[in-house]
Structure formats: C-alpha cells, structure tokens
C-alpha cells in the first residue's frame, strides 16, 4: 500500500476509537518497504535514508529508526528491497510527519537529488507501507543490545482468517508468548497489531539475535519452553494463525536498531 493511500486511510484507524484511545501509551509503527529494481537503486535509497529521512525523523522526535536489507534465502523476498521501521509515539505524530518533512529545510535540501529522479528512471519502483499499534504486552520498541557483525533481524507476519482470530492471537502474545520469547533470548524488538495494510488481518513482529546460529538455538528453546507448551494447547488459541511469513534482515549502516 502506498504512503499516500495509507495516510488517507488513517481516518479508519482513528475510528477504532475507544480501543486505541484506551492504549494511548502504546506506540504506533510504520513499516515501509522500498521496492528497488537493482542493487544500485537500493544503495541510493539507503543513502537517502541516511542523509535525509532518518535525521529529519530524529529532529521531529522519532528517536529510533530501523533500516534493514534482506539477507537472502527466499526467492519471494527480493534482495534489493529496503525495510524501514519508524516508531511514532501517537497517531498525530504519524499523521503530521509528512507536513513536518515538507517544511524542514535541511531535509528538503538533503533529499532534493533523490526526489528529482526522472519518470524514466525513478528512485525506486514503489513504496509500500503498513501501520501498526504496539501490543499492550510490549508497548514500546526495545533496541537490541548486540553489536555483532553477524547480527540478524527476523520480521514475522502472522495472518489470520478473520479479525476475531487475529485478536485472539494478539491476546495469546500478551498472555505469555512475549514473555516466553524474552525468556529464551529471542530478542523481541517490537510487536504490532496491523491496523492498515493490504493483507489484514495480521500481526507483525521482529526478533533479533547476534547470529543465525544463535537465533536457531533460541527458537529451539522456545519450542521446549513449558509455558509455551501450555499456551499452544489452550483451546481458545487454536487456529488463530492461517499463515506465517518470515523475512530475514540485517541492519544497514544507518540503522538505529
């Protein structure tokens, strides 16, 4: 979904009303995916993020912006994509971010060359975006404490057959699954209930590890954890997930996560 369409649909998210209002302390996340035609375009997007967008977001109070590129391994995940995770403290900060960028002289100057790419040779193919609300069980993003050169991020998207099943899966995470993941060092970065995207209902979250090998061991510990064994057998949580997508990522040099 394009950013323009997403910003128009923000009214739908606000219409959730009491549910969102009751959880004002929970962050909201925009996850962007820049689709690129080749490695050179990917590098140009990363340079734009490093020199223009990330500093501008920091100036408006968004302190921790994640920038990631795929590590490979799956043909359905193009290696030339760029993923950007932007944590907003509230919906208004998200809704006003475009207007703030437009009046930020330092940003417009730094982004001018990138934005001036001609129609015949665009800076990127498309920009997709999803808007999420943080789970009550982990209301704010947690930055990984590892500085390993082999550091891995795993983005996971859990689709559900309907909104009721999706809400139950969120409840399952809040009811103990998040704590199990922390207990076995899976390194959760964020958990988001997807409010607007082209593939709802779903939830999206990110895990971190110092290496692929360590990540595999952590998942092994999760599967054996006694509390997980209890949770997964609870009748009300059965059938809450209809599909899982996993995307392995590594942080770009300008990433703040």
C-alpha positions as CSV (number, residue, x, y, z in Angstrom):
1,X,0.0,0.0,0.0
2,X,1.4,3.4,-0.9
3,X,2.1,6.0,1.8
4,X,-0.5,8.4,0.2
5,X,-3.3,5.9,0.4
6,X,-2.2,4.9,3.9
7,X,-2.4,8.5,5.1
8,X,-5.9,8.8,3.7
9,X,-6.9,5.7,5.5
10,X,-5.6,6.9,8.8
11,X,-9.2,8.1,9.5
12,X,-10.2,4.4,9.6
13,X,-7.6,3.7,12.2
14,X,-8.7,6.7,14.3
15,X,-12.3,5.3,14.0
16,X,-11.2,2.4,16.2
17,X,-12.0,5.0,18.9
18,X,-12.1,3.7,22.4
19,X,-9.8,0.8,21.7
20,X,-6.9,3.0,20.5
21,X,-7.7,5.8,23.0
22,X,-7.5,3.3,25.9
23,X,-4.0,2.4,24.9
24,X,-2.5,5.8,24.3
25,X,0.8,4.8,25.9
26,X,1.3,2.2,23.2
27,X,3.5,3.2,20.2
28,X,2.4,3.1,16.6
29,X,4.7,1.7,13.9
30,X,5.0,2.4,10.2
31,X,6.9,-0.3,8.4
32,X,7.9,0.8,4.9
33,X,9.3,-1.3,2.1
34,X,11.1,0.4,-0.7
35,X,10.9,-1.8,-3.8
36,X,14.0,-1.3,-6.0
37,X,15.0,-2.6,-9.4
38,X,18.6,-3.3,-8.7
39,X,21.4,-3.0,-6.1
40,X,22.4,0.5,-7.2
41,X,18.9,1.7,-6.6
42,X,18.9,0.0,-3.2
43,X,22.1,1.8,-2.3
44,X,20.6,5.1,-3.4
45,X,17.6,4.6,-1.1
46,X,19.9,3.7,1.8
47,X,21.9,6.9,1.1
48,X,18.7,9.0,1.1
49,X,17.6,7.4,4.4
50,X,21.0,8.0,5.9
51,X,21.4,11.6,4.7
52,X,17.9,12.9,4.7
53,X,15.0,11.0,6.1
54,X,16.4,9.4,9.3
55,X,18.0,12.7,10.6
56,X,14.7,14.5,9.8
57,X,12.7,12.0,11.7
58,X,15.1,12.3,14.6
59,X,14.6,16.1,14.6
60,X,10.8,15.7,14.9
61,X,11.2,13.4,17.9
62,X,11.3,9.9,16.4
63,X,14.5,8.7,18.1
64,X,15.0,5.2,16.9
65,X,14.6,4.4,13.1
66,X,15.4,1.0,11.8
67,X,16.8,0.5,8.3
68,X,17.2,-3.1,7.1
69,X,18.0,-5.1,3.9
70,X,17.2,-8.7,3.2
71,X,19.8,-11.4,3.8
72,X,18.6,-13.7,1.1
73,X,17.5,-17.3,1.1
74,X,13.9,-16.8,-0.2
75,X,13.1,-16.1,-3.9
76,X,9.9,-14.2,-2.8
77,X,12.0,-11.7,-0.8
78,X,13.9,-9.5,-3.3
79,X,17.4,-8.8,-2.1
80,X,17.2,-5.2,-3.4
81,X,14.3,-4.2,-1.1
82,X,14.9,-1.8,1.8
83,X,12.8,-2.1,5.0
84,X,12.3,0.9,7.3
85,X,10.7,0.8,10.8
86,X,9.5,4.1,12.1
87,X,8.1,4.2,15.7
88,X,5.7,7.0,16.4
89,X,4.6,8.0,19.9
90,X,1.0,8.6,18.7
91,X,-1.2,8.7,15.6
92,X,-1.0,12.5,15.4
93,X,2.8,12.4,15.1
94,X,2.4,9.9,12.3
95,X,-0.3,11.9,10.5
96,X,1.7,15.2,10.7
97,X,5.1,13.7,9.8
98,X,4.7,14.5,6.0
99,X,3.8,18.1,6.7
100,X,6.8,18.5,9.0
101,X,9.2,17.0,6.5
102,X,7.8,19.3,3.8
103,X,8.8,22.4,5.9
104,X,12.1,21.0,7.1
105,X,14.7,22.9,5.0
106,X,17.6,20.6,5.9
107,X,15.5,17.6,4.8
108,X,14.3,19.1,1.5
109,X,17.9,20.1,0.7
110,X,19.3,16.7,1.5
111,X,16.6,14.9,-0.3
112,X,16.5,17.1,-3.4
113,X,18.6,14.9,-5.7
114,X,16.8,11.7,-4.7
115,X,13.4,13.3,-5.2
116,X,14.4,14.8,-8.6
117,X,14.8,11.3,-10.2
118,X,13.1,11.4,-13.6
119,X,10.0,9.5,-14.5
120,X,12.0,7.4,-16.9
121,X,14.4,6.4,-14.2
122,X,12.6,6.6,-10.8
123,X,14.4,6.4,-7.5
124,X,12.5,3.3,-6.5
125,X,9.7,1.1,-8.0
126,X,7.1,1.6,-5.3
127,X,6.9,2.4,-1.6
128,X,4.7,0.0,0.4
129,X,3.6,0.8,4.0
130,X,1.7,-0.7,6.9
131,X,0.5,1.0,10.1
132,X,0.6,-1.0,13.3
133,X,-0.2,-0.4,17.0
134,X,2.2,-1.9,19.6
135,X,0.9,-4.7,21.8
136,X,-0.1,-3.9,25.4
137,X,2.4,-6.6,26.4
138,X,5.3,-4.7,24.8
139,X,4.1,-1.1,24.4
140,X,7.4,0.4,23.2
141,X,10.2,-0.8,20.9
142,X,13.2,-2.4,22.5
143,X,16.6,-1.8,20.8
144,X,18.8,-5.0,20.6
145,X,21.9,-4.7,22.8
146,X,24.1,-6.8,20.4
147,X,26.7,-5.1,18.2
148,X,27.7,-8.4,16.5
149,X,28.7,-8.0,12.8
150,X,26.6,-11.1,12.1
151,X,23.5,-9.6,13.8
152,X,20.2,-10.9,12.4
153,X,16.7,-9.5,12.5
154,X,13.7,-11.7,11.7
155,X,10.5,-10.0,10.6
156,X,7.5,-12.3,11.1
157,X,3.9,-11.7,9.8
158,X,1.1,-13.9,11.2
159,X,-2.0,-13.8,9.1
160,X,-5.4,-14.9,10.5
161,X,-8.6,-16.0,8.8
162,X,-10.7,-13.2,10.4
163,X,-10.4,-10.3,12.8
164,X,-11.7,-12.4,15.8
165,X,-8.9,-14.9,15.3
166,X,-6.4,-12.1,14.9
167,X,-7.4,-10.5,18.2
168,X,-7.1,-13.9,19.9
169,X,-3.5,-14.3,18.6
170,X,-2.6,-10.8,19.9
171,X,-4.1,-11.9,23.2
172,X,-2.0,-15.0,23.2
173,X,1.1,-13.0,22.8
174,X,0.1,-10.6,25.6
175,X,-0.9,-13.6,27.8
176,X,2.5,-15.1,27.9
177,X,4.1,-15.7,24.5
178,X,6.0,-12.4,24.6
179,X,7.5,-13.3,28.0
180,X,8.5,-16.8,26.7
181,X,10.3,-15.2,23.8
182,X,12.2,-12.9,26.1
183,X,12.9,-15.8,28.5
184,X,14.7,-17.8,25.7
185,X,16.6,-14.7,24.4
186,X,14.7,-14.4,21.1
187,X,15.2,-10.7,21.5
188,X,11.9,-9.1,20.6
189,X,12.2,-5.7,19.0
190,X,8.5,-4.8,18.6
191,X,5.1,-6.4,18.3
192,X,2.5,-4.7,16.1
193,X,-1.2,-5.3,15.5
194,X,-1.7,-4.3,11.9
195,X,-4.3,-1.6,11.5
196,X,-3.9,-0.7,7.8
197,X,-2.2,-2.7,5.1
198,X,-3.1,-4.7,2.0
199,X,-3.0,-8.1,3.8
200,X,-5.1,-7.6,7.0
201,X,-5.9,-9.2,9.4
202,X,-2.4,-9.9,10.6
203,X,0.1,-9.1,13.3
204,X,3.7,-8.3,12.7
205,X,6.8,-8.5,14.9
206,X,10.5,-8.5,14.8
207,X,13.1,-10.6,16.7
208,X,16.9,-10.2,17.0
209,X,20.0,-12.3,17.5
210,X,23.7,-11.9,17.3
211,X,23.9,-14.6,14.6
212,X,21.8,-17.0,12.5
213,X,23.2,-19.9,14.6
214,X,22.2,-18.2,17.9
215,X,18.7,-17.4,16.5
216,X,18.1,-21.1,15.7
217,X,19.1,-22.1,19.2
218,X,16.8,-19.5,20.7
219,X,13.9,-20.8,18.6
220,X,14.7,-24.3,19.8
221,X,14.4,-23.1,23.4
222,X,11.1,-21.5,22.7
223,X,9.6,-24.7,21.4
224,X,10.6,-26.6,24.5
225,X,9.5,-23.9,27.0
226,X,6.9,-25.3,29.5
227,X,4.8,-22.1,29.4
228,X,4.6,-22.3,25.6
229,X,3.6,-25.9,25.8
230,X,0.6,-24.8,27.9
231,X,-0.3,-21.8,25.8
232,X,-0.3,-23.7,22.4
233,X,-2.7,-26.3,23.8
234,X,-5.3,-23.9,25.0
235,X,-8.5,-24.4,23.1
236,X,-9.3,-20.7,22.5
237,X,-6.0,-20.1,20.8
238,X,-6.2,-23.0,18.3
239,X,-6.5,-21.9,14.7
240,X,-5.6,-18.3,15.3
241,X,-2.9,-18.3,12.6
242,X,-3.6,-19.2,9.0
243,X,-0.2,-18.3,7.5
244,X,3.3,-17.2,8.5
245,X,5.8,-15.2,6.6
246,X,9.4,-14.8,7.7
247,X,11.8,-12.3,6.3
248,X,15.5,-12.4,7.5
249,X,17.1,-9.0,7.6
250,X,20.4,-7.3,8.5
251,X,20.7,-3.7,9.7
252,X,22.0,-1.1,7.2
253,X,24.9,1.1,8.3
254,X,22.5,4.0,9.1
255,X,20.1,1.8,11.1
256,X,19.4,2.9,14.7
257,X,18.1,-0.5,15.6
